[in-house]
Amino acid sequence: MSEIQRICVQCGYANPLESRYCARCGYDSQGALPALRPSLPAVIGRAALPVLVGAASVALRVGWKLLQQRGARAQSSPAPQPVMRRPAAPPAPRPAARTRRTIHIRSTWATGDASGVWQQGSSEHFIEIEE
């Protein structure tokens, strides 16, 4: 596994990431930087947006289907059953007309700072819906 190194902006020497001062010229690599502010949560927030939108879409679609089914059941009233002397044959099974949908969400992110330290990542999500 390779070690991440910090390149000195003064002399170009590769220092360990944890060191504040350059081992060759003594340059303070963190003195010239602005105050550290974590930017990773903002990046994750932007990367999570497609996942949240997809999940909200799925929830709305399922909720809408449930409301449609409940409304259809409430409108139909049970018809009186005729009196039969012999048992009726069971109804023939109908083939299920179901459709299957797949939502594919791919999120990638990358961030870096002035000292050359880069972080990146990606994720993929698949959501399958049967209607």
N, C-alpha and C positions, 0 to 999 in steps of 0.2 A: 504494500500500500504506500503510495507516495505521500510525503509530508507537505503540507501547505506552507509556503514561505512568503515572507514579506520582502519586497524589493525596495532597497533604499533609494529615495528619489534624488539624493545628493551624489552617491557614487555608484549605484547600481548593484551593490552587493546583496546577495540573497541571505537574509537573516531568518531565524525561526520566528514564527508568528507571534509567540508570546513576548519576545524581546521588544523593549521600548526604544533602546538606543542601538544604533548600527555598530556592529562589532569591528568594522574597518575604520569608519570616519567619526563615529560618535554622534551622528545626527539624531536628534530627538524626533522619531517618526510620529509620535502622538501629540507633540507640542503644537504643531501647525494645523492639526485637524480641528474642526469644530467639535463642540460637545457631542458625544456619542448619543444617538437617538435610535432606538431599535426601529428599523424599517420593515422587519420581517412580518409583524402582524398585519401591516397595511398590505403587503404583497399577498399574504395568505387570504386576507379579506377579499381582494380582487379576484384571486384564483377560486375562491369558494362561491363567488357569485353565480357562475353557471350551474353549479351543483344545487344551490338553493333554488334557483329559478326552475330547474328540472323537477326538483322534489315538489315545489309548489304547484307546478303544472300537473303532476301526477295526482296530487291530493285533490285538486279542483276537479279533474276529470273523473276520479273515482266518486267523489261526493256528488257530482252531477248525475252520474249513472245511478247511484243509489236513490237520489231524489226522483228520477224518472221512473224507476221501478216501483217505488213506494206510491207515487201518484197513479200509476197504471193499476196497481192493486186496489187502491181506494176507490177508483172510478168503476171498476168492474164489480158487479154484485153477483153473488152465487146464484145460479139458476136452479129451480127446483128439479130434483132428480126424478126421472120417471120410474115407475114401479115395474120391475122386470121379473118374469117368472123363471127365466134361465139366466145363468151368470153370463155377463157380457165378456167378450174377448178383450184382453188387454190391448190398449192402443199400441200401434206400431211405433217403435222408437224413432224419433226424428233425429237426423244428423245435426250435431251442434254446429251452428254457423258462428264460430269464434274467429276473431282476427287477433293476430299477435303483433304488437309493436315493440320496437327496441329503440331506446333513447341512448345515444352514445355521447358522453361528455368528456372532453379532453382538456385538461388545464396544465399550462406550463408557466414557470416563473423563473426569473433570474434577477439577481441583485449584486451590486458591487460597490466598492468605495474607492477613494482616491489612492489608497496604498496598493491596489491591485488584488484585493481579496474578493473573490467571486463565489457566490453560492447560487445553485440552480436546482430545479426539481420539476417533476411533472407527475400527473396522475391521470388515470382513465377510469371512468365509471360507466357501467352498462345497466340500464334499467329496462326490464322487460314487463310489458303490460299485456294481459289477455283480456279481451273485451267480449 
